[in-house]
């Protein structure tokens, strides 16, 4: 015996599962670009800075420059690959 609402509930669950499986292509591209040599180098500098700043109880140093260097390197790679494939 089918109760009212059961078929709709199953459809909603299936839609939610499908949405979870979807991956934003830009995220995949960013991840791939982060593996490039220049991005790996800038990420290492950022992590070293974060470790250094995190180990101090009081410091005026922040890692803004290192973060921007990493984001710039990654986004430059993403833009190059993205626009190259669009043309």
C-alpha positions, 0 to 999 in steps of 0.5 A, a space after each residue: 500500500 502506498 501512502 500519500 507523499 512517499 513517491 515525492 519523498 523518494 524523488 527529493 532524496 534522489 535529487 539531493 544525492 545528485 546535487 551532492 555528487 556535482 562538482 564545480 568545474 572551477 574547483 577542479 581546475 583550481 585544485 589542478 593548478 595548485 599542483 603546478 610548481 609555482 603554486 606549490 612554491 608559493 603555498 609552501 611560503 604561505 604555510 611557513 609564514 602561517 607556522 611562524 606567525 602561529 608559533 608566536 604569542 605576539 607579533 605584528 606579522 601577518 601572511 597577507 603578502 604570502 596569501 596574495 602571492 599564492 592566490 595570484 599564482 593559482 588564479 593566473 593558472 586558472 585564468 590561462 587554462 580557462 580562457 584557453 579552453 573557451 576561445 
